[in-house]
Amino acid sequence: MAKANVKEQILTTSVTLLHSKGFNATSVQDITDAAGVPKGSFYNHFTSKEALGMEVLQRYLAAVAAIAAVLHERSLAPTVRLQQYFDGMIAANAANDFHSGCLLGNFSTELSNQIPAMRGAMQQAFAAGADSLAAVIAEGQQDGSIGNQMPAADLAAFINDAWQGAVLRAKAEQSRIPLDRFVRLVMSNILH
């Protein structure tokens, strides 16, 4: 296996393991065993498990950004963009039968007090997500499709926070019901 492929195999395997089992519950040995590579290969590509965790987080955030790209599709009405974004996020959670939750939320719970660099990266990710939502909400407020005139940044931050809670409930219940309820209430009541 070529070196680049070894790193990719470790990263791909790590995204799955760290998302499903958690950072602290997954050892380097677990990762290399699942990736089918020698343990020494891990340290050829990553200086530490924390460094791997940062790369896993960045890969996860890139996948979320791909879903969130619809928020920037100005050819669609703001409420349509929001609905499609939430539909995409629900589909991403459904892909693992709602067992894993949100890696960003999981890492926030598990690592924010352990790894300051990770906490900073998560803060930036939450802020960027809220900024994207706020821009769409502000557009909807301007065109009248979103009636709630509270500051768009406050609404976006609240929606982000409430989403994390809904994902946590979906994980605990292994059901999409909390996510569907979240979207229904946000779209018909919070933003109405």
C-alpha positions in Angstrom: 0.0 0.0 0.0 1.5 3.4 -1.0 2.2 5.9 1.8 -0.6 8.3 0.7 -3.0 5.4 0.6 -2.0 4.4 4.2 -2.7 7.9 5.5 -6.0 7.9 3.6 -7.0 4.5 5.0 -6.2 5.6 8.5 -8.2 8.8 8.1 -11.2 7.1 6.5 -11.2 4.4 9.2 -10.7 7.0 12.0 -13.7 9.1 10.8 -15.9 6.1 11.2 -14.4 4.9 14.5 -14.1 8.2 16.3 -17.6 9.2 15.2 -19.2 5.9 16.3 -17.1 5.0 19.4 -15.7 8.4 20.5 -12.3 9.8 20.7 -11.3 8.5 24.2 -12.8 5.1 23.6 -10.8 4.5 20.4 -7.1 3.6 20.7 -4.5 4.0 18.1 -4.4 0.2 18.0 -8.1 0.1 17.3 -7.6 2.5 14.4 -4.6 0.7 12.9 -6.3 -2.7 13.3 -9.5 -1.5 11.6 -7.4 0.2 8.9 -5.4 -3.0 8.4 -2.0 -1.2 8.8 0.8 -1.6 11.2 0.7 0.6 14.3 4.0 2.2 13.3 2.3 3.5 10.1 0.1 5.7 12.3 3.1 7.7 13.6 4.6 8.0 10.2 1.5 10.1 9.2 0.3 11.7 12.5 2.3 13.2 15.3 -0.3 12.2 17.8 -3.9 11.0 18.2 -4.9 14.6 18.8 -3.4 15.6 15.4 -5.4 12.8 13.8 -8.5 14.1 15.7 -8.0 17.5 14.2 -7.8 16.0 10.7 -10.8 13.9 11.3 -12.7 17.0 12.4 -11.7 18.9 9.3 -12.8 16.0 7.1 -16.1 15.8 8.9 -16.6 19.6 8.6 -15.8 19.4 4.8 -18.7 16.8 4.5 -21.0 19.1 6.4 -19.9 22.1 4.2 -20.9 20.1 1.1 -24.4 19.7 2.6 -24.5 23.4 3.6 -23.5 24.5 0.1 -27.2 24.8 -0.6 -27.4 27.7 1.8 -25.4 29.7 -0.7 -27.6 28.8 -3.7 -29.1 32.3 -4.2 -31.2 31.1 -7.1 -33.4 29.4 -4.4 -35.6 31.2 -2.0 -34.2 31.4 1.6 -36.8 29.1 3.1 -36.2 26.5 0.4 -32.5 26.6 1.1 -33.0 26.2 4.8 -35.4 23.3 4.2 -33.0 21.6 1.8 -30.1 22.1 4.2 -32.0 20.5 7.1 -33.2 17.6 4.8 -29.5 17.0 3.9 -28.5 17.1 7.5 -31.2 14.6 8.5 -30.2 12.3 5.6 -26.6 12.4 6.8 -27.7 11.3 10.3 -30.0 8.7 8.8 -27.0 7.2 7.0 -25.8 5.6 10.2 -29.4 5.0 11.5 -29.0 7.9 14.0 -26.5 5.9 16.0 -23.5 8.3 15.8 -24.9 11.8 16.2 -22.9 14.8 15.1 -19.1 14.4 15.3 -18.8 18.1 16.1 -21.3 17.8 19.0 -19.7 14.5 20.2 -16.2 16.0 20.2 -17.5 19.1 21.9 -18.9 17.1 24.7 -15.9 14.8 25.0 -12.9 16.9 24.1 -13.6 20.6 24.7 -11.9 20.5 28.1 -9.1 18.2 27.1 -7.7 19.6 23.9 -7.7 23.4 23.6 -6.8 23.4 19.9 -9.8 21.1 19.2 -12.0 23.4 21.3 -10.9 26.4 19.2 -11.6 24.5 15.9 -15.0 23.5 17.2 -15.8 27.1 18.2 -14.8 28.3 14.7 -17.0 25.6 13.1 -20.0 26.4 15.2 -19.5 30.2 14.4 -19.1 29.5 10.7 -22.3 27.4 10.6 -24.3 30.1 12.5 -22.9 32.8 10.1 -24.2 30.8 7.1 -27.6 30.3 8.6 -27.7 34.0 9.7 -27.1 35.2 6.1 -29.9 33.1 4.8 -32.3 34.2 7.6 -31.4 37.8 7.0 -32.3 37.4 3.3 -35.6 35.8 4.2 -36.3 38.6 6.6 -35.6 41.1 3.8 -37.8 39.4 1.3 -40.6 38.8 3.8 -40.5 35.0 3.7 -39.2 34.9 7.3 -41.4 36.9 9.5 -39.4 36.7 12.8 -37.6 40.0 13.0 -35.3 39.0 15.9 -31.6 39.6 14.9 -30.7 37.0 12.3 -27.5 36.1 14.2 -29.4 35.4 17.4 -31.9 33.2 15.5 -29.1 31.3 13.7 -27.2 30.7 17.0 -30.4 29.4 18.6 -31.2 27.2 15.6 -27.6 25.8 15.7 -27.9 25.1 19.4 -31.3 23.5 19.1 -30.1 21.4 16.2 -27.4 19.9 18.4 -30.0 19.1 21.0 -32.2 17.4 18.5 -29.3 15.4 17.1 -28.5 14.3 20.6 -32.1 13.2 21.1 -32.1 11.4 17.7 -28.9 9.5 18.8 -30.4 8.5 22.1 -33.7 7.4 20.5 -32.1 6.1 17.3 -34.9 7.8 15.5 -35.4 10.7 13.1 -38.5 12.0 15.1 -36.5 14.6 17.1 -35.0 16.0 13.9 -38.3 16.1 12.0 -39.9 17.9 15.0 -37.0 20.4 15.1 -37.3 21.2 11.4 -41.1 21.5 11.6 -41.0 23.9 14.6 -38.1 26.0 13.2 -39.7 26.4 9.8 -43.3 26.9 10.9 -42.9 28.7 14.2 -39.4 30.0 15.0 -38.8 31.6 11.5 -42.4 32.1 10.5 
